[in-house]
Amino acid sequence: MPSYVVLGASRGIGLGLVKELAADKNNTIFGLVRTVETAKAKFAAEIPDAKIHVIHADLNNRKSLETAAKEVAAITGGAVDVFIANAAIGTTVHKVLSEEATSDPEVFEKNMLDTFRTNVLGTIQAVAFFAPLVAKSDLKKIAVISSGVGDLEFTLQSGMDIDSPYAISKAAVNMAVAKFHVELREKGVLVFGISPGLVDTEFATDPSAGPLSEEEVAAKGVVMGRIVGILSAYAPHWEPKMLTPDESAQAVVKVIAGATIAKDGGKMVSHHGTQQWL
């Protein structure tokens, strides 16, 4: 039975991935989450017939990642076929880089440090702890959920000039993926990144801030309108519509199934399996 570990499994794309993988009853699924009981309740409500091993893990807590790998290994006998590093954070600031860096330097520095701590360092540590388990498996695949906004050519061609901390962190993640590929390819382990498309999730919102005011809703609408305009000019074929987490997850699982070291090792591909980000 193939074993899958999904980091950040209880919301957004992660929850979609668990749903998609759980549709095949032959799969053994581990969901790594920050809040175990909350995640168990969500899985029970949304995937009632699925058997999912729910284990605590937090990208901001190295020890929790190490412990999670040991707990998974104890259940599987030491091997994991596919590890999917999905969790990440964004920011709620949407300014061009020079304005963001100078208008409120303390907020900018915090956003840069927070995104790097979670998206880059946390992801690297998670992959490092689970890589030995993946190397002992049959499928030997590590997929890191990245983003097309972290692609240099996309930025240059589209002119996307906002949301810099998140984009810069994803560019760093893509380099980490390449480094892991160089390290692990001789062991037969595929390490690659996947951009899941433009997905309708709330990962960049602040859950402690409460409901948005009318002014904040209007401002968010302006930002989204500008982003859609940039993306539409970059990809005229694209229908301005966000994917649902489930739609994205279906595409991502398909890409993982068809990925190989020779074709995809160390690269970031899209939910289409290409460099077409939309």
BELTA-V289570 format. One record per residue. N is the residue number from 1. SS is DSSP state (hx for helix, st for strand, lp for the rest). NEAR is the number of other C-alpha atoms within 8 Angstrom. Layout:
BEGIN
N | SS | NEAR
N | SS | NEAR
END
This chain:
BEGIN
1 | lp | 5
2 | lp | 10
3 | st | 12
4 | st | 14
5 | st | 12
6 | st | 16
7 | st | 14
8 | lp | 14
9 | lp | 15
10 | lp | 11
11 | lp | 8
12 | hx | 10
13 | hx | 14
14 | hx | 16
15 | hx | 13
16 | hx | 15
17 | hx | 15
18 | hx | 12
19 | hx | 10
20 | hx | 12
21 | hx | 11
22 | hx | 11
23 | lp | 7
24 | lp | 7
25 | lp | 7
26 | lp | 6
27 | lp | 11
28 | st | 11
29 | st | 14
30 | st | 13
31 | st | 15
32 | st | 14
33 | st | 15
34 | lp | 8
35 | lp | 7
36 | hx | 10
37 | hx | 6
38 | hx | 7
39 | hx | 11
40 | hx | 9
41 | hx | 8
42 | hx | 10
43 | hx | 11
44 | hx | 10
45 | hx | 7
46 | hx | 6
47 | lp | 9
48 | lp | 7
49 | lp | 5
50 | lp | 10
51 | lp | 7
52 | st | 8
53 | st | 7
54 | st | 11
55 | st | 11
56 | st | 11
57 | lp | 12
58 | lp | 10
59 | lp | 12
60 | lp | 7
61 | lp | 9
62 | hx | 11
63 | hx | 6
64 | hx | 10
65 | hx | 14
66 | hx | 10
67 | hx | 8
68 | hx | 12
69 | hx | 10
70 | hx | 8
71 | hx | 9
72 | hx | 10
73 | hx | 12
74 | hx | 8
75 | hx | 7
76 | hx | 9
77 | lp | 6
78 | lp | 10
79 | lp | 12
80 | lp | 18
81 | lp | 14
82 | st | 14
83 | st | 15
84 | st | 12
85 | st | 14
86 | lp | 13
87 | lp | 12
88 | lp | 8
89 | lp | 10
90 | lp | 10
91 | lp | 10
92 | lp | 7
93 | lp | 6
94 | lp | 7
95 | lp | 9
96 | lp | 10
97 | hx | 10
98 | hx | 6
99 | hx | 8
100 | hx | 12
101 | hx | 10
102 | hx | 7
103 | hx | 6
104 | lp | 8
105 | hx | 9
106 | hx | 6
107 | hx | 7
108 | hx | 10
109 | hx | 9
110 | hx | 8
111 | hx | 10
112 | hx | 11
113 | hx | 8
114 | hx | 8
115 | hx | 15
116 | hx | 10
117 | hx | 10
118 | hx | 13
119 | hx | 15
120 | hx | 14
121 | hx | 9
122 | hx | 13
123 | hx | 13
124 | hx | 10
125 | hx | 10
126 | hx | 13
127 | hx | 11
128 | hx | 8
129 | hx | 10
130 | hx | 11
131 | hx | 9
132 | hx | 9
133 | hx | 12
134 | hx | 17
135 | hx | 12
136 | lp | 10
137 | lp | 10
138 | lp | 5
139 | lp | 8
140 | lp | 14
141 | st | 12
142 | st | 15
143 | st | 13
144 | st | 12
145 | st | 12
146 | st | 14
147 | lp | 12
148 | hx | 10
149 | hx | 11
150 | hx | 15
151 | lp | 9
152 | hx | 8
153 | hx | 6
154 | hx | 12
155 | hx | 12
156 | hx | 8
157 | hx | 7
158 | hx | 10
159 | lp | 8
160 | lp | 10
161 | lp | 9
162 | lp | 8
163 | lp | 12
164 | hx | 9
165 | hx | 11
166 | hx | 12
167 | hx | 11
168 | hx | 9
169 | hx | 14
170 | hx | 14
171 | hx | 12
172 | hx | 10
173 | hx | 13
174 | hx | 13
175 | hx | 8
176 | hx | 10
177 | hx | 14
178 | hx | 13
179 | hx | 9
180 | hx | 10
181 | hx | 14
182 | hx | 8
183 | hx | 7
184 | hx | 11
185 | hx | 12
186 | hx | 6
187 | hx | 6
188 | lp | 9
189 | lp | 14
190 | st | 15
191 | st | 17
192 | st | 16
193 | st | 14
194 | st | 14
195 | st | 13
196 | lp | 14
197 | lp | 12
198 | lp | 7
199 | st | 11
200 | lp | 8
201 | lp | 8
202 | lp | 6
203 | lp | 8
204 | lp | 8
205 | lp | 8
206 | lp | 7
207 | lp | 5
208 | lp | 4
209 | lp | 6
210 | lp | 6
211 | lp | 4
212 | lp | 8
213 | lp | 6
214 | hx | 6
215 | hx | 7
216 | hx | 8
217 | hx | 9
218 | hx | 8
219 | hx | 8
220 | hx | 8
221 | hx | 8
222 | hx | 8
223 | hx | 9
224 | hx | 8
225 | hx | 8
226 | hx | 8
227 | hx | 9
228 | hx | 9
229 | hx | 8
230 | hx | 11
231 | hx | 9
232 | hx | 12
233 | hx | 8
234 | hx | 8
235 | lp | 8
236 | lp | 6
237 | lp | 5
238 | lp | 7
239 | lp | 5
240 | lp | 6
241 | lp | 4
242 | lp | 7
243 | st | 11
244 | lp | 9
245 | hx | 14
246 | hx | 13
247 | hx | 9
248 | hx | 15
249 | hx | 14
250 | hx | 11
251 | hx | 11
252 | hx | 12
253 | hx | 11
254 | hx | 8
255 | hx | 11
256 | hx | 9
257 | hx | 6
258 | hx | 6
259 | lp | 8
260 | lp | 8
261 | hx | 12
262 | hx | 5
263 | hx | 6
264 | hx | 12
265 | lp | 13
266 | lp | 15
267 | lp | 10
268 | st | 12
269 | st | 15
270 | st | 15
271 | lp | 14
272 | lp | 10
273 | lp | 7
274 | lp | 8
275 | lp | 8
276 | lp | 7
277 | lp | 11
278 | lp | 7
END
